[in-house]
């Protein structure tokens, strides 16, 4: 029976010898660390990876198809395929245009809420903000003097003021003209209940996070509402806007 010798040229011999020396050195280094109880996971993984690399190259040189070599080649094909798909995806993403009109759409949503509160509420909405979760937050404020101002004659303004306050009182709101502060919405259970009903009727997904109030009067014994911090969780509630009618 004749022996089948490994036939290598000069360059192949040098490569094989280099890999063998590297393999021996790595194994020797790891053995020393084990004996000295100084082998940690990080170093162990690095040395093992180097041994694996040398082993697969040596196996190829001597035409030995080991499980490691076969797995490495299969993984290489898989990695190439994944890289190809990632590259194609990056090209698609790069070709996408910015979202047209997004800024205008968000401004429109803010304007719809503000216009509704101006006509059917108490005039001013501040700190309008959008969240990554797809909801919107804002603070509904109370600026009653703007609800009846028409920039006409003082007499017309006084008439509008009376009609405006009468409308609010007929709706059940508790309003008081406080010296030094003017007309204010009192912080009472009744007013809070009415405001909740008003906001929920317009925006079903809204949640009132907190009511802001302030103590006023000579002895700071009267509390007025200054704002309602709220969150609208379904933006489609805003789109369902039907233009409110100013009672004046």
C-alpha positions as CSV (number, residue, x, y, z in Angstrom):
1,X,0.0,0.0,0.0
2,X,1.5,3.3,-1.1
3,X,1.5,6.4,1.0
4,X,-0.3,9.5,-0.2
5,X,2.0,12.4,0.7
6,X,1.0,16.0,1.0
7,X,2.5,17.8,-1.9
8,X,3.3,21.5,-1.1
9,X,5.3,24.1,-3.0
10,X,7.7,26.4,-1.2
11,X,5.1,29.2,-0.6
12,X,2.6,26.7,0.7
13,X,5.1,25.2,3.1
14,X,5.9,28.6,4.5
15,X,2.3,29.4,5.1
16,X,1.6,26.0,6.7
17,X,4.7,26.3,9.0
18,X,3.6,29.8,10.0
19,X,0.1,28.7,10.9
20,X,1.4,25.7,12.8
21,X,3.8,27.9,14.8
22,X,1.0,30.3,15.6
23,X,-1.2,27.5,16.6
24,X,1.4,26.1,18.9
25,X,2.2,29.5,20.5
26,X,-1.5,30.2,21.1
27,X,-2.0,26.8,22.7
28,X,1.2,27.2,24.8
29,X,0.1,30.7,26.0
30,X,-3.3,29.4,27.0
31,X,-1.8,26.5,28.8
32,X,0.5,28.8,30.8
33,X,-2.5,31.0,31.8
34,X,-4.5,28.0,32.9
35,X,-1.6,26.8,35.1
36,X,-1.2,30.2,36.7
37,X,-4.9,30.6,37.2
38,X,-4.8,33.9,35.2
39,X,-7.1,32.9,32.3
40,X,-10.1,35.2,32.0
41,X,-13.0,34.9,29.5
42,X,-11.8,37.8,27.4
43,X,-8.3,36.4,26.8
44,X,-9.7,32.8,26.5
45,X,-12.0,33.9,23.7
46,X,-9.3,35.8,21.8
47,X,-6.8,32.8,22.0
48,X,-9.6,30.3,21.0
49,X,-10.6,32.4,18.1
50,X,-6.9,32.6,16.9
51,X,-6.5,28.8,17.3
52,X,-9.7,28.2,15.4
53,X,-8.5,30.5,12.6
54,X,-5.2,28.7,12.3
55,X,-6.9,25.3,12.5
56,X,-9.2,26.0,9.6
57,X,-6.4,27.3,7.4
58,X,-4.2,24.2,8.2
59,X,-7.2,21.9,7.5
60,X,-7.6,23.5,4.1
61,X,-3.9,23.1,3.3
62,X,-4.0,19.3,3.9
63,X,-7.4,18.8,2.3
64,X,-9.1,17.9,5.6
65,X,-12.7,18.9,5.7
66,X,-13.4,19.4,9.4
67,X,-16.7,20.4,10.9
68,X,-15.2,23.7,11.9
69,X,-14.0,24.4,8.3
70,X,-17.3,23.5,6.8
71,X,-19.2,25.6,9.3
72,X,-16.9,28.6,8.7
73,X,-17.5,28.4,4.9
74,X,-21.2,28.1,5.4
75,X,-21.3,31.1,7.7
76,X,-19.2,33.1,5.3
77,X,-21.8,32.5,2.6
78,X,-24.5,33.5,5.0
79,X,-22.7,36.6,6.1
80,X,-22.1,37.7,2.5
81,X,-25.8,37.3,1.8
82,X,-26.7,39.3,4.9
83,X,-24.3,42.1,3.9
84,X,-25.7,42.1,0.4
85,X,-29.3,42.6,1.8
86,X,-28.1,45.3,4.2
87,X,-26.4,47.1,1.4
88,X,-29.6,47.0,-0.7
89,X,-31.6,48.2,2.2
90,X,-29.2,51.1,2.9
91,X,-29.5,52.1,-0.8
92,X,-33.3,52.1,-0.6
93,X,-33.3,54.1,2.6
94,X,-30.9,56.6,1.0
95,X,-33.2,57.0,-1.9
96,X,-36.2,57.9,0.2
97,X,-37.2,61.5,0.1
98,X,-38.0,63.5,3.3
99,X,-41.6,63.3,4.4
100,X,-43.3,66.0,2.4
101,X,-45.6,68.3,4.2
102,X,-45.0,66.8,7.7
103,X,-44.3,70.1,9.3
104,X,-47.4,71.6,7.7
105,X,-49.6,68.7,8.9
106,X,-48.3,69.1,12.5
107,X,-48.9,72.8,12.4
108,X,-52.4,72.2,11.1
109,X,-53.2,69.9,14.0
110,X,-52.0,72.4,16.5
111,X,-54.1,75.2,14.8
112,X,-57.2,73.1,14.8
113,X,-57.0,72.5,18.6
114,X,-56.2,76.2,19.2
115,X,-59.0,77.5,17.0
116,X,-61.5,75.2,18.7
117,X,-60.5,76.3,22.2
118,X,-60.6,79.9,21.1
119,X,-64.2,79.7,19.9
120,X,-65.7,77.0,22.2
121,X,-63.4,77.2,25.2
122,X,-61.3,79.9,26.8
123,X,-59.1,81.3,24.0
124,X,-55.5,80.2,24.4
125,X,-53.6,76.9,24.0
126,X,-49.8,76.8,24.8
127,X,-47.0,74.3,24.9
128,X,-48.4,72.2,22.1
129,X,-46.1,69.3,21.5
130,X,-46.0,65.9,19.7
131,X,-44.5,62.7,21.2
132,X,-42.8,59.8,19.4
133,X,-45.6,57.6,20.7
134,X,-48.0,59.3,18.3
135,X,-49.9,61.5,20.8
136,X,-50.0,65.3,21.5
137,X,-49.7,67.2,24.6
138,X,-50.8,70.8,25.4
139,X,-52.0,73.2,28.1
140,X,-55.5,74.7,27.8
141,X,-55.4,78.2,29.3
142,X,-58.0,80.6,30.5
143,X,-57.8,84.1,28.9
144,X,-61.4,85.3,29.1
145,X,-61.0,88.9,28.1
146,X,-60.2,87.8,24.5
147,X,-63.4,85.9,24.2
148,X,-65.5,89.0,23.7
149,X,-63.0,91.6,22.4
150,X,-64.1,92.9,18.9
151,X,-61.8,95.9,18.6
152,X,-64.9,98.0,18.1
153,X,-66.3,100.8,20.3
154,X,-66.1,100.4,24.1
155,X,-69.9,100.1,24.2
156,X,-69.9,97.2,21.8
157,X,-67.2,95.5,23.7
158,X,-69.2,95.8,27.0
159,X,-72.2,94.3,25.3
160,X,-70.1,91.5,23.9
161,X,-68.7,90.9,27.4
162,X,-72.1,90.6,28.9
163,X,-73.2,88.2,26.2
164,X,-70.1,86.1,26.6
165,X,-70.4,85.9,30.4
166,X,-74.1,85.1,30.2
167,X,-73.4,82.3,27.8
168,X,-70.7,80.8,30.2
169,X,-73.0,81.1,33.2
170,X,-75.9,79.6,31.3
171,X,-73.6,76.6,30.5
172,X,-73.1,76.3,34.3
173,X,-69.7,77.8,34.7
174,X,-68.9,79.6,37.9
175,X,-67.3,82.9,36.9
176,X,-66.2,85.7,39.2
177,X,-64.9,89.3,38.6
178,X,-62.0,89.5,41.1
179,X,-60.6,92.9,42.0
180,X,-57.2,93.4,40.4
181,X,-57.5,90.2,38.3
182,X,-60.7,90.6,36.2
183,X,-63.0,87.8,35.2
184,X,-61.8,84.4,36.2
185,X,-63.0,80.8,36.1
186,X,-63.1,79.6,39.7
187,X,-61.5,76.3,40.6
188,X,-64.5,74.4,41.8
189,X,-65.6,70.7,41.4
190,X,-68.4,71.9,39.2
191,X,-66.1,73.8,36.8
192,X,-63.7,70.9,36.6
193,X,-66.5,68.6,35.8
194,X,-67.8,70.8,33.0
195,X,-64.4,71.3,31.5
196,X,-63.7,67.5,31.5
197,X,-67.0,67.0,29.7
198,X,-66.2,69.7,27.2
199,X,-62.8,68.3,26.4
200,X,-63.8,64.7,26.2
201,X,-66.8,65.5,24.0
202,X,-64.4,67.1,21.5
203,X,-61.4,64.7,21.9
204,X,-62.6,61.3,23.2
205,X,-59.0,60.0,23.7
206,X,-57.9,63.0,25.8
207,X,-56.7,62.7,29.3
208,X,-56.5,65.6,31.8
209,X,-53.2,65.2,33.5
210,X,-53.5,68.1,35.9
211,X,-55.5,71.3,36.6
212,X,-53.4,74.3,37.3
213,X,-54.7,76.9,39.8
214,X,-53.7,80.0,41.6
215,X,-54.8,81.7,44.8
216,X,-56.0,85.2,44.4
217,X,-58.0,87.8,46.3
218,X,-57.1,90.0,49.2
219,X,-56.4,87.1,51.5
220,X,-55.5,84.6,48.8
221,X,-58.7,82.8,49.7
222,X,-60.1,82.3,46.2
223,X,-58.7,79.8,43.8
224,X,-59.0,80.2,40.0
225,X,-58.1,77.9,37.2
226,X,-55.1,78.9,35.1
227,X,-54.6,75.9,32.9
228,X,-55.3,72.2,32.1
229,X,-52.4,70.0,31.2
230,X,-53.7,67.4,28.8
231,X,-52.7,64.7,26.3
232,X,-54.6,63.6,23.2
233,X,-53.7,60.0,22.6
234,X,-55.5,59.6,19.2
235,X,-54.6,62.3,16.7
236,X,-57.5,61.3,14.6
237,X,-59.7,63.0,17.2
238,X,-58.2,66.3,16.1
239,X,-59.0,65.6,12.4
240,X,-62.6,65.1,13.2
241,X,-62.9,68.9,13.8
242,X,-66.1,70.6,13.1
243,X,-65.8,74.4,13.3
244,X,-67.3,75.7,16.5
245,X,-69.7,78.5,16.6
246,X,-68.8,81.6,18.7
247,X,-71.9,82.4,20.9
248,X,-71.3,86.1,19.9
